[in-house]
Amino acid sequence: MTTSVLVPSSLTREAEDKREATRKLGYVARAATVFRVDRLTVFPDPDGAGKFEDGFVETVLRYAATPPHLRKEMWGKRGELEYVGVLPPLRVRSQTGSGSEGSGSLRQGIVTEVGADGRVRVNCGLQHPISLPVPDGLDVEAGERVTVRVSSRRPVRAKLVDAPTTGFDVVSADLDMALSRDDAGLTIASSRYGEPVSTARLGRIAERRDAAGDMTVAFGAPERGLPSILDVDPDAAGGDHTDDPAGFDLWLNTVPNQGSEVVRTEEALFASLACLTLTE
């Protein structure tokens, strides 16, 4: 099952400074990691623009999703990344711990050079970049992230494998495009105006999610929930929508008894994904 999360470009609109905005995005990246999100899509919300726009949200999330041993090679120094030191470690299971260093382990690498002899140089966090043959049927380009199976570190024995990179991908797309993907599956709008989630309702949602095969969950921004962003009447948000103008299958309130006046987007991610990814 593919799990996709949609967040607006106005996600950090209320942050007082770049440091706080970066920290907020770190919690979004943590939620995506904890609940095994496959794709994190940033959709435009020009009417909610704050201090940090022009790709800030997407850039910081992309950096956070990059394995630590590849960040310097891929990103260098950029103004948007001034405070990435406050990002919490994601500790993606296949990237960290003793398992990632063992025999036959998979690691992410970045292609630094493509040769004319069917070989590429790859930086995958070892002492030096390594030269590897490209398997038949696998096309790679300089700067591309690839998966490397390391069977020995001393001496180095490794090979490129045709396997998806670990963690989540960060992309930018219009909301309509994200909801119309072939792997969008069951599409859910997370909103305080949605239908309250209950234990009985969760079972039905899980059945629909499993039947669809994939799931997409969208979130709003501070003081700009999805109804405001999409210009949808809040009174019309709730329950199932066969003809929803915004294109969602469900509008759900996953914090029906919230004690705070406002649930932050990063908090809503944890609350929503915790219940929507439950299995029997």
C-alpha angles and dihedrals in degrees: 000000000000115000116199129186124198122203129173126247086239091066094119098039095121097046113119095213142003092264093058091043090053092048091052091053089050090062090049089053090048091054091049090052098044093052096040097244110186100199132022111196123195111206124194122261103173094167090060096048115151134179096297113056135122093088098316095132094047094045095051092045091049090051092049090051092052114097110253094243091058101044099089092047094047102038113021110179122335132164093237089058097054094117103032088124088082092059111114115238112261095206094199104202097236092047103049142038130040092306093067092054098047130105113290093011123156120237134178118242139178123229108237098175137014115209130204092237097071093265133111135197113235132192106209101158098276121127092274137009110272132220114235135175116243111239118237112274095020117111118194134176135200111278093023122132113237138177119247126191109214114198097170136014098192104065095014113243116173143139139194114254131195097241132125117263115253126251123027134315122231118214138166120228143143114269093243091053092048092050093048097054117124089241096045090104116168107011118211131185113208109214140144086234093058129100109290112252115237133178090255093049093049091066092056091046091052090051091052091045092052092045091051091047094216138048137211123192122189128200136192133225134256109295088355111082122181093272089058094044093047096037091238123153106252090218089062093054114096143086125000121346120196091174101028108162090217092053101243126138093208140018109204137182105208094180099050096163100040114173095199123072089232131033109205118231094246089051091048090054092058094043095046100042092045092064101029093056095050117126131199 
